[in-house]
Amino acid sequence: MYEKRHDEATSGDAVHPLKDLTSAQFAALGGNAVAYLRPVSGDVLSAMITDAEFENDAVYQLLMSADGTPLLVTDTEAAVTDWLGDKNLGLATLH
């Protein structure tokens, strides 16, 4: 849990402790072991991934590493589960 220090609260310049982590520090927190699953529409994916074609009104499952790197795009959650089967990743869902 993050607590603002009294001097930060009064100065108006809140500093988040995770903002300035190096890649190595983030990995030490498990950043390389967490993946996020998020349903996204084809039109959003088309804007993100320009060298692939997606149906604009279809919903896809986007699996991303904690650093924002896309790992997998599929049309079913079952495919995500299968892909994760041999990976050492924890899964978090975004709302």
Phi and psi restraints in degrees (value plus and minus 20) as a CYANA .aco file:
   2 TYR   PHI    -117.4   -77.4
   2 TYR   PSI     108.9   148.9
   3 GLU   PHI    -136.2   -96.2
   3 GLU   PSI     114.3   154.3
   4 LYS   PHI     -95.0   -55.0
   4 LYS   PSI     118.1   158.1
   5 ARG   PHI     -96.9   -56.9
   5 ARG   PSI     134.5   174.5
   6 HIS   PHI     -76.8   -36.8
   6 HIS   PSI     -62.5   -22.5
   7 ASP   PHI     -88.7   -48.7
   7 ASP   PSI     -50.9   -10.9
   8 GLU   PHI     -89.9   -49.9
   8 GLU   PSI     -59.7   -19.7
   9 ALA   PHI     -85.0   -45.0
   9 ALA   PSI     -55.5   -15.5
  10 THR   PHI    -102.9   -62.9
  10 THR   PSI     -46.1    -6.1
  11 SER   PHI    -100.4   -60.4
  11 SER   PSI     -40.2    -0.2
  12 GLY   PHI      64.0   104.0
  12 GLY   PSI     -21.2    18.8
  13 ASP   PHI    -128.2   -88.2
  13 ASP   PSI      57.0    97.0
  14 ALA   PHI     -90.4   -50.4
  14 ALA   PSI     115.6   155.6
  15 VAL   PHI    -135.4   -95.4
  15 VAL   PSI     100.4   140.4
  16 HIS   PHI    -103.3   -63.3
  16 HIS   PSI     110.6   150.6
  17 PRO   PHI     -86.1   -46.1
  17 PRO   PSI     -40.7    -0.7
  18 LEU   PHI    -109.5   -69.5
  18 LEU   PSI     -28.6    11.4
  19 LYS   PHI     -83.8   -43.8
  19 LYS   PSI     -56.4   -16.4
  20 ASP   PHI    -127.2   -87.2
  20 ASP   PSI       3.4    43.4
  21 LEU   PHI     -91.6   -51.6
  21 LEU   PSI     122.4   162.4
  22 THR   PHI     -98.0   -58.0
  22 THR   PSI     148.2   188.2
  23 SER   PHI     -79.3   -39.3
  23 SER   PSI     -59.6   -19.6
  24 ALA   PHI     -85.8   -45.8
  24 ALA   PSI     -60.8   -20.8
  25 GLN   PHI     -86.6   -46.6
  25 GLN   PSI     -60.3   -20.3
  26 PHE   PHI     -83.7   -43.7
  26 PHE   PSI     -63.2   -23.2
  27 ALA   PHI     -82.3   -42.3
  27 ALA   PSI     -55.8   -15.8
  28 ALA   PHI     -84.8   -44.8
  28 ALA   PSI     -44.8    -4.8
  29 LEU   PHI    -104.1   -64.1
  29 LEU   PSI     -22.6    17.4
  30 GLY   PHI      81.1   121.1
  30 GLY   PSI      -8.1    31.9
  31 GLY   PHI     -81.6   -41.6
  31 GLY   PSI     -45.4    -5.4
  32 ASN   PHI    -110.1   -70.1
  32 ASN   PSI     -15.6    24.4
  33 ALA   PHI    -140.4  -100.4
  33 ALA   PSI     -10.5    29.5
  34 VAL   PHI    -142.7  -102.7
  34 VAL   PSI     114.7   154.7
  35 ALA   PHI    -144.6  -104.6
  35 ALA   PSI     127.7   167.7
  36 TYR   PHI    -133.9   -93.9
  36 TYR   PSI     113.5   153.5
  37 LEU   PHI    -127.0   -87.0
  37 LEU   PSI     112.2   152.2
  38 ARG   PHI    -165.3  -125.3
  38 ARG   PSI     108.8   148.8
  39 PRO   PHI     -94.6   -54.6
  39 PRO   PSI     113.7   153.7
  40 VAL   PHI    -157.7  -117.7
  40 VAL   PSI     132.3   172.3
  41 SER   PHI    -100.7   -60.7
  41 SER   PSI     138.8   178.8
  42 GLY   PHI     -81.4   -41.4
  42 GLY   PSI     -54.1   -14.1
  43 ASP   PHI     -89.0   -49.0
  43 ASP   PSI     -52.9   -12.9
  44 VAL   PHI     -88.0   -48.0
  44 VAL   PSI     -64.4   -24.4
  45 LEU   PHI     -83.7   -43.7
  45 LEU   PSI     -58.0   -18.0
  46 SER   PHI     -80.6   -40.6
  46 SER   PSI     -54.7   -14.7
  47 ALA   PHI     -93.5   -53.5
  47 ALA   PSI     -52.5   -12.5
  48 MET   PHI    -100.5   -60.5
  48 MET   PSI     -60.9   -20.9
  49 ILE   PHI    -140.4  -100.4
  49 ILE   PSI      77.8   117.8
  50 THR   PHI    -101.6   -61.6
  50 THR   PSI     -35.9     4.1
  51 ASP   PHI    -117.0   -77.0
  51 ASP   PSI      -0.3    39.7
  52 ALA   PHI    -157.6  -117.6
  52 ALA   PSI     137.6   177.6
  53 GLU   PHI    -130.7   -90.7
  53 GLU   PSI     116.0   156.0
  54 PHE   PHI    -151.3  -111.3
  54 PHE   PSI     127.9   167.9
  55 GLU   PHI     -91.0   -51.0
  55 GLU   PSI     104.0   144.0
  56 ASN   PHI     -76.6   -36.6
  56 ASN   PSI     -60.5   -20.5
  57 ASP   PHI    -117.4   -77.4
  57 ASP   PSI     -14.0    26.0
  58 ALA   PHI    -102.7   -62.7
  58 ALA   PSI     134.2   174.2
  59 VAL   PHI    -127.2   -87.2
  59 VAL   PSI     108.2   148.2
  60 TYR   PHI    -135.3   -95.3
  60 TYR   PSI     143.4   183.4
  61 GLN   PHI    -124.3   -84.3
  61 GLN   PSI     100.6   140.6
  62 LEU   PHI    -126.9   -86.9
  62 LEU   PSI     100.8   140.8
  63 LEU   PHI    -126.9   -86.9
  63 LEU   PSI     103.3   143.3
  64 MET   PHI    -146.8  -106.8
  64 MET   PSI     127.5   167.5
  65 SER   PHI     -93.4   -53.4
  65 SER   PSI     147.3   187.3
  66 ALA   PHI     -81.3   -41.3
  66 ALA   PSI     -44.2    -4.2
  67 ASP   PHI    -107.1   -67.1
  67 ASP   PSI     -17.2    22.8
  68 GLY   PHI      75.3   115.3
  68 GLY   PSI     -17.9    22.1
  69 THR   PHI     -96.0   -56.0
  69 THR   PSI     104.3   144.3
  70 PRO   PHI     -84.7   -44.7
  70 PRO   PSI     111.7   151.7
  71 LEU   PHI    -125.5   -85.5
  71 LEU   PSI     -57.2   -17.2
  72 LEU   PHI    -178.5  -138.5
  72 LEU   PSI     119.1   159.1
  73 VAL   PHI    -144.6  -104.6
  73 VAL   PSI     106.8   146.8
  74 THR   PHI    -166.8  -126.8
  74 THR   PSI     149.6   189.6
  75 ASP   PHI    -118.7   -78.7
  75 ASP   PSI     -21.2    18.8
  76 THR   PHI    -157.2  -117.2
  76 THR   PSI     129.5   169.5
  77 GLU   PHI     -90.2   -50.2
  77 GLU   PSI     -48.1    -8.1
  78 ALA   PHI     -82.3   -42.3
  78 ALA   PSI     -57.5   -17.5
  79 ALA   PHI     -85.9   -45.9
  79 ALA   PSI     -55.4   -15.4
  80 VAL   PHI     -84.4   -44.4
  80 VAL   PSI     -65.9   -25.9
  81 THR   PHI     -80.3   -40.3
  81 THR   PSI     -64.1   -24.1
  82 ASP   PHI     -81.4   -41.4
  82 ASP   PSI     -64.8   -24.8
  83 TRP   PHI     -84.3   -44.3
  83 TRP   PSI     -58.8   -18.8
  84 LEU   PHI     -94.0   -54.0
  84 LEU   PSI     -33.9     6.1
  85 GLY   PHI     -71.8   -31.8
  85 GLY   PSI     -60.0   -20.0
  86 ASP   PHI    -127.5   -87.5
  86 ASP   PSI      -8.7    31.3
  87 LYS   PHI    -119.0   -79.0
  87 LYS   PSI     133.5   173.5
  88 ASN   PHI    -120.6   -80.6
  88 ASN   PSI      44.7    84.7
  89 LEU   PHI    -146.3  -106.3
  89 LEU   PSI     120.2   160.2
  90 GLY   PHI    -109.2   -69.2
  90 GLY   PSI     129.6   169.6
  91 LEU   PHI    -132.8   -92.8
  91 LEU   PSI     110.4   150.4
  92 ALA   PHI    -142.6  -102.6
  92 ALA   PSI     126.1   166.1
  93 THR   PHI    -125.9   -85.9
  93 THR   PSI     125.5   165.5
  94 LEU   PHI    -119.9   -79.9
  94 LEU   PSI     123.1   163.1
